[in-house]
Amino acid sequence: MAAASSSSAATAALPSLRTPASLRRLPSQLSLFSKPSSIAGLPLSVRSAPSLNPRCDAVSHQNGNLSKPISSTPSPLELLKSSAANRYTKEKSSIIAIGLNIHTAPVEIREKLAIPEAQWPQVITELCALNHIEEAAVLSTCNRMEIYVVALSQHRGVKEVTDWMSKTSGVPIPELCKHQVLLYNKDATQHLFEVAAGLDSLVLGEGQILAQVKQVVKAGQGVAGFDRKISGLFKQAISVGKRVRSETNISSGSVSVSSAAVELGLMKLSESSYADAGVLVIGAGKMGKLVIKHLVAKGCKKMVVVNRTEEKVNAICKELKDVEVIYRPLSEMLECAAAADVIFTSTASESPLFTKENVHMLPPISKAERRRLFIDISVPRNVEPSVSDLDNALLYNVDDLQEVVVANKEDRLQKAREAQAIILEELNKFEAWIDSLETVPTIKKFRAYVERVRASELDKCLSKMGNDISKEQKEAIYALSMGIVNKLLHGPMQHLRCDGNDNRCLNEVLENMRALNRMYDLETEISVMEEKIRVKMGRSQK
């Protein structure tokens, strides 16, 4: 974790933002802070953040100075209600997208932050253990590593996630911030929708990213911290991706990273044909399977596939006809490479499979005028970058695929503009849904208030009537009280709900909510904060 002394450097390095960052803060579980003063010239105010560790003493803030630790034991909620810090309960949580992608960072940076899919649930847990993070999700592919969070405080949440990314990757914060994507709320939502639609991909309209967004939801199921807002965000993104592809045909004729790699290989082979080339594919996972299928589509009739297990290779063979696919274990990789003209690598290995030394030791390929071709679409990379220094090898990685996709990109720009109209429509629906969640605590509190009044008045009525009334009469009186309450509640409840499909302005709904809060002293802001504190305390105790 970066030291507090480096925080000013981190702040200065933060990228420009579409949405100005708020300087809002929320009180911690046991520590309350005054609102920080703004720092001229900086987009965010960064100060060292006191820990939320339950062992920390509670502190109060008076006249701008911290007092001595308090030894009494008022609850965090009581402190919240009685202090100036209750202004934080007026703030909304923020959705933040923070990370980097192929447009902002080279592969040598991206590979350091890549997170294997199997670790996504663990990452969600780690992120939600941070002081100001309520919910989280991670999307890590060969082209991007992006973290989406719901944060109690925008700038503290950004600092905590950035510190976490730096600590886990070993990339210094200033270097990380040079390449960082940092978006808030509506901009963050729009970005994910564009990602799911394939508009932010290296290959415009490619379909694999939608499957990867779906995998985020699958990996997050049942994980504490992949909760209502983040789950809703990703599910909506999936709907957007499906709708864009069905209504615009943006993916028709498009290429994926795997097919672009196969096209690149075809361009670099002197005969421009896979028919007579010795082809080796390392890895039979999702990307490797696509490489194999695209090789077959481009006329490759024979290839060797190296994989840890034979089952995946056999399953792929069953889907292909008139193609000879030879399986070899990973232990025979170098032996297979010695007989290959072009080698595709697409494994999840975190260390290089091919080093400069072992590639240098490979024998010359059968045609002396050519060099052995390595096309590495793995992140982290499977082939050491220094291999490109050798005279007997040509090395290309995922960043080199631009050469293939630029020509294809122009053909789909019009479809991308059509997709943006769909994204804007879905974005407005999602924003309305998120904002309408503010009314949920008011609805619950108001219903509970009315129910207490009804039950109390019903008891008074029955006590005055004595014991002479029958069970049927009691039931009739009870039904009468419930009917009156439900009819009276119908109007207010209708004016507190907004799903984005009606014409009623969301501002009107929120004003209705605030009016009910004032009239009935519902204190829903305190109720929401109490729930947030309870959730954070529960997670810290696990």
Sequence and secondary structure as in RCSB ss.txt:
>XXXX:A:sequence
MAAASSSSAATAALPSLRTPASLRRLPSQLSLFSKPSSIAGLPLSVRSAPSLNPRCDAVSHQNGNLSKPISSTPS
PLELLKSSAANRYTKEKSSIIAIGLNIHTAPVEIREKLAIPEAQWPQVITELCALNHIEEAAVLSTCNRMEIYVV
ALSQHRGVKEVTDWMSKTSGVPIPELCKHQVLLYNKDATQHLFEVAAGLDSLVLGEGQILAQVKQVVKAGQGVAG
FDRKISGLFKQAISVGKRVRSETNISSGSVSVSSAAVELGLMKLSESSYADAGVLVIGAGKMGKLVIKHLVAKGC
KKMVVVNRTEEKVNAICKELKDVEVIYRPLSEMLECAAAADVIFTSTASESPLFTKENVHMLPPISKAERRRLFI
DISVPRNVEPSVSDLDNALLYNVDDLQEVVVANKEDRLQKAREAQAIILEELNKFEAWIDSLETVPTIKKFRAYV
ERVRASELDKCLSKMGNDISKEQKEAIYALSMGIVNKLLHGPMQHLRCDGNDNRCLNEVLENMRALNRMYDLETE
ISVMEEKIRVKMGRSQK
>XXXX:A:secstr
   GGGHHHHHHH    SS         SS         TT SS         TTS B  EETTEE   B S   
HHHHHHHSGGGGGGGS  EEEEEEEETTTS HHHHHHH   GGGHHHHHHHHHTSTTEEEEEEEE SSEEEEEEE
ESSHHHHHHHHHHHHHHHH   HHHHHHT EEEEHHHHHHHHHHHHHTTTSSSTT SHHHHHHHHHHHHHTT TT
  HHHHHHHHHHHHHHHHHHHHH TTTT   HHHHHHHHHHHHSTTS SSSS EEEE  SHHHHHHHHHHHHTT 
 EEEEEES SHHHHHHHHH SS EEEEEEGGGHHHHHHT SEEEE    SS SB HHHHHTS   SSTTS EEEE
E  SS SB GGGGGSTTEEEEEGGGGHHHHHHHHHTTHHHHHHHHHHHHHHHHHHHHHHHHTTHHHHHHHHHHHH
HHHHHHHHHHHHHHHTT S HHHHHHHHHHHHHHHHHHHHHHHHTT   SSSSS HHHHHHHHHHHHHHHT  HH
HHHHHHHHHHHHHHHH 
